[in-house]
Amino acid sequence: GYWMKGPLVPVLRHMLEESALVEAGIFRREPLQRLLDEHLAGRADHHVRLWMILNVEVWYRLYVLREAHDSVAGSLAARVAPTKPLPRSAPAAPRPAGAA
């Protein structure tokens, strides 16, 4: 859920504003907007649905509309919000000999 309430919010908003799936009549904008609004307000956890919709949007653009990979990837990457690096975890302790 972190990514869907943080760094990917601009990507999701862009997806709703310029959705090829909405333009094709496959999805309606209002229910998609409601999912995002409910998720961001904390009224519901729609991160799985939003992730699936985002992936279908990318798939549709690449394989149905035949948009260039660089164009689709660049459009998404340009909208990902900057994040702080995650803390590095300590290296795992070596396993004793014979441990599974």
C-alpha positions as CSV (number, residue, x, y, z in Angstrom):
1,G,0.0,0.0,0.0
2,Y,2.9,2.4,0.6
3,W,3.6,3.0,-3.1
4,M,-0.1,3.5,-3.9
5,K,-0.3,6.3,-1.3
6,G,3.1,7.8,-2.0
7,P,5.4,7.7,-5.0
8,L,2.8,6.3,-7.5
9,V,0.0,8.7,-6.7
10,P,1.1,11.1,-9.6
11,V,1.2,8.1,-11.9
12,L,-2.3,7.0,-10.9
13,R,-3.7,10.5,-11.3
14,H,-2.1,10.7,-14.8
15,M,-3.5,7.3,-15.6
16,L,-7.0,8.5,-14.7
17,E,-6.7,11.8,-16.6
18,E,-5.3,10.2,-19.8
19,S,-6.5,6.6,-19.6
20,A,-6.5,4.8,-23.0
21,L,-8.9,2.3,-21.4
22,V,-11.3,5.1,-20.6
23,E,-11.0,6.6,-24.1
24,A,-11.7,3.1,-25.6
25,G,-14.8,2.7,-23.4
26,I,-13.4,-0.3,-21.6
27,F,-13.5,1.5,-18.2
28,R,-15.5,4.5,-16.9
29,R,-13.5,7.3,-15.3
30,E,-15.9,7.9,-12.4
31,P,-15.5,4.4,-10.7
32,L,-11.8,4.6,-11.2
33,Q,-11.6,8.0,-9.6
34,R,-13.8,6.8,-6.7
35,L,-11.4,3.9,-6.1
36,L,-8.4,6.3,-6.0
37,D,-10.2,8.8,-3.8
38,E,-11.3,6.2,-1.3
39,H,-7.8,4.7,-1.2
40,L,-6.1,8.0,-0.7
41,A,-8.6,9.1,2.0
42,G,-8.0,5.8,3.9
43,R,-11.7,4.8,3.6
44,A,-10.7,1.6,1.8
45,D,-7.6,-0.3,0.8
46,H,-7.7,-0.5,-3.0
47,H,-4.0,-0.9,-3.6
48,V,-4.3,-4.3,-5.3
49,R,-7.1,-3.1,-7.6
50,L,-5.2,0.1,-8.5
51,W,-2.1,-1.9,-9.2
52,M,-4.0,-4.2,-11.5
53,I,-5.7,-1.3,-13.3
54,L,-2.3,0.4,-13.8
55,N,-0.8,-2.8,-15.2
56,V,-3.8,-3.3,-17.6
57,E,-3.4,0.3,-18.8
58,V,0.3,-0.3,-19.5
59,W,-0.4,-3.6,-21.2
60,Y,-3.2,-2.0,-23.4
61,R,-0.9,0.8,-24.5
62,L,2.0,-1.6,-25.3
63,Y,0.2,-4.5,-27.0
64,V,-3.1,-3.2,-28.3
65,L,-2.3,0.4,-29.2
66,R,1.3,-0.6,-30.0
67,E,2.8,2.5,-28.3
68,A,6.6,2.5,-28.1
69,H,7.9,0.9,-24.9
70,D,10.2,4.0,-24.3
71,S,7.2,6.3,-24.6
72,V,5.0,4.4,-22.1
73,A,7.9,3.8,-19.7
74,G,9.1,7.4,-19.9
75,S,5.6,8.8,-19.4
76,L,5.2,6.7,-16.2
77,A,8.8,7.3,-14.9
78,A,8.5,11.1,-15.3
79,R,5.6,11.1,-12.9
80,V,6.9,8.8,-10.1
81,A,7.3,11.0,-7.0
82,P,10.9,11.1,-5.5
83,T,11.4,8.9,-2.5
84,K,13.9,8.6,0.3
85,P,16.1,5.5,0.0
86,L,15.1,2.6,2.2
87,P,17.4,1.8,5.1
88,R,19.9,-0.9,4.2
89,S,19.3,-4.0,6.2
90,A,22.2,-5.8,8.0
91,P,23.6,-8.7,6.0
92,A,22.2,-12.1,7.0
93,A,24.2,-14.2,9.4
94,P,25.9,-17.2,7.8
95,R,24.1,-20.5,8.3
96,P,25.7,-23.2,10.3
97,A,27.1,-26.1,8.2
98,G,24.4,-28.7,7.5
99,A,21.5,-26.3,8.1
100,A,18.7,-26.4,5.6
